[in-house]
Amino acid sequence: MRADYIAQIEVYIHIVIFELEQFSISFHLYGTMSDINKVLVAGANGYIAMWVIRYLLEQGYSVRGTVRDELKMAVVVDSFPGHISKGSLEVVVAADATERGAYDMAVRDVDAVIHAATPVLFSDGEPEEMIRPARDGTINLLNSILSCGTPVQRVILTSSVASIFRISLEQNEGQIEPRQPRKLTEDDWNEESLALCDMLGVNAPPLDKYMAGKIIAEKAARDFIKVHKDQITWDVVSLHPSWVFGGTEMIQPAVRPCTDPAHMNLSSKLWFDAVFTDTKAEHLGNSSGGWVDVRDVALAHVRALQRMEAGGLFRSTKSPSSGMTSVSVLMKDPTPHPRFNIQIIVDQIANKLKPTLPALLHPIAPPRPDILSQYFYEYSNDKARDILGIKFRTKEETVRDTFEEWAKYGI
């Protein structure tokens, strides 16, 4: 009887342990990352990164930002003077991210890392000129986290739909009748830009060189995680924003304003030229794809830090798996899968809103329905909505806010 009683007790103990383990796993999967307090933002002076820093600070996080030189440091410091004086924001120089160990000091004593340091550049040189900074900067940061970033729990990579996009989808393949757009998700890879860079080298289109850098950087991160899976105690989330617009005034005192179109980031300058330049190239109107407000992209970065389920699945209650989750971040649209082209912004939104918009220094370009393109592809933002809970701004909201910003600063 005594032996049977002991055996029964042991069974009960195993059941309780099992149930506690399941409770713990569920908590990790669906809970919040409440013990993240200090966040490193690499590439702190960037268009997206500045808004990420703003939202992190507003939500009570401490932030350490990295920049490449003292001039870029001044941009960040001057934008957040109150937080600098309080010590909730510090900025350090990581001069050459392609050098091993560049981030060793920066990753110490932070709980999470956001890597937004890849520049948006288009080069006429060899593809490697674009690929190397993106790839090596990412790997060097991950190496520093692995060797020096003991408390780090999660890493966010600012990737791009460039790693998903396929240029062949913009070709109508001789079809006269409009076709249904192809839906792209985080499971798709842009192998075409890699092939073009391999085949054409220096003669590859500059956009494909840029996209190749984003693709190779993300693949390198995945390979790094696989190789070091037994050492890694953090997970990785890659975010894939499309064309990013809005927020160009960088509301003071939180973020620095841009008062000269010549100094805008690439996507905002392209948007400005399309909306206000009557002699714009037709390819601007024909270009279609996805669009997202920079404020929503920044919020997605913060939510990706906060929500446990955004990361890879947990293999135990103590150590996260070497998982890497990809999330596409695109604007709200009447259809389930957001899409746009720049000519629509001019024709259907800017001209429509013109009577209610503030006075601008530049006239809005007239409608050009003759160059309105059809959509050949669209991106799914299901994960961003379902996992991160993002309620994306509409095109109309971003257009109106942007026009009001430009009017305020005399652009």
Secondary structure, 3 states (H helix, E strand, C coil): CHHHHHHHHHHHHHHHHHHHHHHHHHHHHHCECCCCCEEEEECCCCHHHHHHHHHHHHCCCEEEEEECCHHHHHHHHHHCHHHHHHCCEEEEECCCCCCCCCCCCCCCCCCEEEECCCCCCCCCCCCHHHHHHHHHHHHHHHHHHHHHCCCCCEEEEECCHHHCCCHHHHCCCCCCCCCCCEEECCCCCCHHHHHHHHHHHHHCCHHHHHHHHHHHHHHHHHHHHHHCCCCCCCEEEEEEECEEECCCCCCCCCCCCCCCHHHCCHHHHHHHHHHHCCCCCHHHHHCEECEEEHHHHHHHHHHHHHEHHHCCCECCCCCECCCEEEEEECCCCCCCCCCEEHHHHHHHHHHHHHHHCCCCCCCCCCCCHHHCCCCCEEECCHHHHHCCCCCCCCHHHHHHHHHHHHHHCCC
